[in-house]
Amino acid sequence: QSVLTQPPSASGTPGQRVSISCSGSTSNIGSNAVTWYQQLPGTAPKLLMYDNNQRPSGVPDRFSGSKSGTSASLAISGLQSDDEVDYYCATWDDSLDGWVFGGGTKLTVL
Amino acid sequence: QVRLQESGPGLVKPPETLPLTCIVSGDSIRSSSYSWAWIRQPPGKGLEWIGSVSYSGTTYYNPSLKSRVTISIDTSKRQFSLRISSVTAADTAVYYCAREWIQLWHRLDYWGQGSLVTVSS
């Protein structure tokens, strides 16, 4: 049971815009910035979004992030077949004094 | 470019201790802007933070693992280490080390490629 709640799956067609939600509490998302990670099969997670809505160098602007209260969201526009991988949200939890992750969302491009 | 590389035994017998080391290159392990973290991922499952260590040796552990985990840092060797005692099959996972940016808001910005550790007799 993950501290942050993500839908286990999401889907969309090429070119479409999809969103992945991440729900937490006041001690984690409500108090700290959210990060998002993209994980291709058999590889390490890669930082996709930090400080709620900041993209690291090299991440396309098709990816965007937002946060409101104790929830966050990752949006992907212009969906491509390469986007069909796993996505994780994460943030620091002030009560646990450590990182907490969502359970991950597997994105399918139909 | 920052690089992190995990190393350790691929197989550990229960109830022995699991040892892993992460070597850092391309950046200063002594910087106060970073901590250094361990995260694991059981096969087919999600990510779990194990703990972090600062350049000065201050540690933070996941409460669910704290009684069995020790993380240490050796800045002279540019490496930090993880030890998990009394392992069981539930500790079978890919173990990742990562750099943790800790200025204002945290982020895990660079990750190692991961090291698969299987716990089996």
Chai-1 contact restraints between the chains, C-beta under 6 A:
chainA,res_idxA,chainB,res_idxB,connection_type,confidence,min_distance_angstrom,max_distance_angstrom,comment,restraint_id
A,A33,B,W105,contact,1.0,0.0,6.0,A-B,restraint_1
A,T35,B,R107,contact,1.0,0.0,6.0,A-B,restraint_2
A,A44,B,Y96,contact,1.0,0.0,6.0,A-B,restraint_3
A,A44,B,W111,contact,1.0,0.0,6.0,A-B,restraint_4
A,A44,B,Q113,contact,1.0,0.0,6.0,A-B,restraint_5
A,A44,B,G114,contact,1.0,0.0,6.0,A-B,restraint_6
A,P45,B,W111,contact,1.0,0.0,6.0,A-B,restraint_7
A,L47,B,D109,contact,1.0,0.0,6.0,A-B,restraint_8
A,Y50,B,R107,contact,1.0,0.0,6.0,A-B,restraint_9
A,D51,B,W105,contact,1.0,0.0,6.0,A-B,restraint_10
A,Y88,B,L47,contact,1.0,0.0,6.0,A-B,restraint_11
A,W92,B,H106,contact,1.0,0.0,6.0,A-B,restraint_12
A,D97,B,Y60,contact,1.0,0.0,6.0,A-B,restraint_13
A,G98,B,W49,contact,1.0,0.0,6.0,A-B,restraint_14
A,G98,B,Y60,contact,1.0,0.0,6.0,A-B,restraint_15
A,G98,B,N62,contact,1.0,0.0,6.0,A-B,restraint_16
A,W99,B,W49,contact,1.0,0.0,6.0,A-B,restraint_17
A,F101,B,L47,contact,1.0,0.0,6.0,A-B,restraint_18
A,G103,B,G46,contact,1.0,0.0,6.0,A-B,restraint_19
A,G104,B,G46,contact,1.0,0.0,6.0,A-B,restraint_20
